Each structure stands twice: as structure tokens, then as C-alpha cells.
Amino acid sequence: MAKTAAIAEGNAGESKVAALTGTVERFRRFLGDVRVEMRKVVAPSRQEVQTTTVVVLAVVFFFAAYFYVTDTVFSYVLKQIMDRLAGS
């Protein structure tokens, strides 16, 4: 019985080493893949950044104005409905 436990424990130790070695190898492969993908990355030019920034700001202001108008209209309509229901 003790001999079987010692053999099983020895195999468990080997499997832990194999698992650790496999993990290290997968991590090294992952880092290699990251390096390959990072070589494909291209930084935008100054002109592209400026153009994109202008587009984003324009869209933000457009939606701000849209929601302001929508909120104002809904508030007015809701106030009219509440006034009529209250009988004022």
C-alpha cells in the first residue's frame, strides 16, 4: 500500500512538472504571438487623429443638442398633460 502511494506521489510530482513546463511553453508562445501582432500595429498620422477628433466632437454636440430638444419637448408635453389632469 505504501509502495503504491509512493509511486502515485512520484507520478503526481512528474505531472506537476509537466504541467508547469506546458504552462511556461504556452506563455512563451503567447508572448511570441503578441510580438507578431504588435508588429502589425500602425500608429495613426496626426491628420487622422485630428479628423477623428473633429468627427467625435461634432457627433457629441449633435447628440447633446438632440437630447436637449427632446427633453424640452417631453417636459413641456408632460407638464401640459399634468396641468389638464389636475384641472388647473
N, C-alpha and C positions, 0 to 999 in steps of 0.2 A: 504494500500500500504506500509506504513512504517513498519507495523507489518510483512508483508511478507518479506521485505528486512531484517529485524532484524532476522527472522527465517533463511533465506538463509545465512546471515552472520554468524550466530551461527553454521550452518551445515558446512560452509566453514572452520571455525576455528577447528571444530572437525575433518574434513577430513585432515587438515594440520597436526594435532597432530597424526592422524592415519598414515599418510604418513611418518612422521618423525619417529614414532615408528617402522614402517615397514622397513625403511631405516636402522635404528640402528640394528634391528634384522638381516637383510640381511648382514650387515657389520660384526656382531659378528659371523654369520655362515661362512662367508668368511674367517675370521681370524682362526676359528676352522679348516676349510679345509686346510688352509696354514700350520697350525701346523702339521696336519696329513701327508701332503705331505713332509714337511721338515724332518719328522722322517724317511722317506723312502730314503732320500739322503745319499749316501755313498761317502766319500772323496776318491779320488784315492790314491793308495800307491805311495811311492817315485819311485819305479821301473816303474810303469805305466806312471808316469809323465815324467821320463827320456826317456822311449821308445817312447812315443808320441812326445816328443820334437825332438828327433833324426829323426823320420819319417817326421815331418813337415819341419825341416831344409833341409833334403835330397830332398824332393819334391820341395821346394822353389829354391834350387840351380839347380836342374834338369830343371825346367821351365825357370829359368834365362838363363841358357846355351842354351836351345832350342830357346828361343826368340832372343837371341843374334845371333845365327847362322841363323835363319830365316830372321832377319832384315838385316844381312850382305848379304845374298844371294839375297834378293829382291832389296837391294840398288845397288848391282853390276848389276843385270839384268836390272833394270830401267835405270841405267847410260848408259849401252850399248845401250839400245833402244833409249834413248835421243841423244846419240852421232851419231847413224846411221841416225836418223831423221834430225839432224842438219847438217849432211853431213861432219862432221869433220873426 
